[in-house]
Amino acid sequence: MQEHCIACHNPEANPHLPDLRTFEGVSKVTAQDEGMTIPTLVRVSHIHLFSITFIFFIVGFIFTHAYVRPTWLKCLVIAIPTDLPGW
């Protein structure tokens, strides 16, 4: 730590980097991230799930009204899901 880190990680050298001269400074940097709570994860997942569904619906609606020739290719693209193995 003394040789490689303290030269830059002190308030005199660079005030934007965390201070690693004390135990408190090192423990702030090495603290374990607890992550999001379950209610936050549910809320975020719920929002993303519905918004992605609506985005696919809107893009699909635009594609169904687009001019694509030959018509059989347009019907094929709409009818076949893209999550099949090998796609």
C-alpha positions as CSV (number, residue, x, y, z in Angstrom):
1,M,0.0,0.0,0.0
2,Q,2.7,2.4,1.0
3,E,4.7,1.9,-2.2
4,H,2.0,1.7,-4.8
5,C,-1.2,3.3,-3.5
6,I,-0.6,6.1,-1.0
7,A,1.3,8.2,-3.5
8,C,-1.9,9.0,-5.4
9,H,-4.6,8.1,-2.8
10,N,-4.2,10.9,-0.3
11,P,-6.1,14.2,-0.2
12,E,-2.9,16.3,-0.8
13,A,-2.0,14.5,-4.1
14,N,-5.5,14.0,-5.5
15,P,-8.6,15.1,-3.7
16,H,-10.8,13.1,-6.1
17,L,-9.5,9.7,-5.2
18,P,-10.4,8.0,-1.9
19,D,-8.0,8.4,1.0
20,L,-6.3,5.1,1.7
21,R,-4.0,6.3,4.5
22,T,-6.4,5.2,7.2
23,F,-8.3,2.1,8.0
24,E,-11.6,4.0,7.6
25,G,-10.7,5.1,4.1
26,V,-9.7,1.5,3.1
27,S,-12.9,0.0,4.6
28,K,-15.1,2.5,2.6
29,V,-13.5,1.3,-0.6
30,T,-13.6,-2.4,0.3
31,A,-17.2,-2.4,1.8
32,Q,-19.4,-5.2,0.5
33,D,-22.2,-4.1,-1.9
34,E,-25.5,-5.3,-0.6
35,G,-27.3,-4.7,-3.9
36,M,-30.9,-3.6,-4.3
37,T,-33.7,-4.7,-2.1
38,I,-36.3,-7.2,-3.2
39,P,-39.1,-4.5,-3.6
40,T,-36.8,-2.4,-5.7
41,L,-35.9,-5.3,-7.9
42,V,-39.6,-6.2,-8.3
43,R,-40.5,-2.6,-9.2
44,V,-37.7,-2.2,-11.8
45,S,-38.4,-5.7,-13.3
46,H,-42.1,-4.9,-13.6
47,I,-41.5,-1.6,-15.4
48,H,-39.0,-3.2,-17.8
49,L,-41.1,-6.2,-18.5
50,F,-44.1,-4.1,-19.5
51,S,-42.2,-1.5,-21.4
52,I,-40.3,-4.0,-23.5
53,T,-43.6,-5.7,-24.4
54,F,-45.1,-2.4,-25.6
55,I,-42.0,-1.6,-27.6
56,F,-42.2,-4.9,-29.4
57,F,-45.9,-4.4,-30.0
58,I,-45.4,-0.9,-31.5
59,V,-42.4,-2.0,-33.7
60,G,-44.4,-5.1,-34.8
61,F,-47.4,-2.9,-35.6
62,I,-45.3,-0.6,-37.7
63,F,-43.7,-3.5,-39.5
64,T,-47.1,-5.1,-40.3
65,H,-48.1,-1.8,-42.0
66,A,-44.8,-1.4,-43.9
67,Y,-44.5,-2.0,-47.6
68,V,-42.5,-5.3,-47.9
69,R,-42.3,-7.4,-51.0
70,P,-42.6,-10.3,-51.5
71,T,-45.7,-10.5,-49.2
72,W,-44.9,-14.1,-48.2
73,L,-41.6,-12.9,-46.7
74,K,-43.4,-10.4,-44.5
75,C,-45.9,-13.1,-43.4
76,L,-43.0,-15.4,-42.6
77,V,-41.1,-12.9,-40.5
78,I,-44.2,-12.1,-38.5
79,A,-45.2,-15.7,-38.0
80,I,-41.9,-17.2,-37.0
81,P,-40.6,-16.4,-33.6
82,T,-36.9,-15.4,-33.4
83,D,-36.1,-17.2,-30.2
84,L,-35.9,-20.6,-31.9
85,P,-32.6,-22.5,-31.5
86,G,-30.2,-21.5,-34.3
87,W,-31.6,-18.1,-35.0
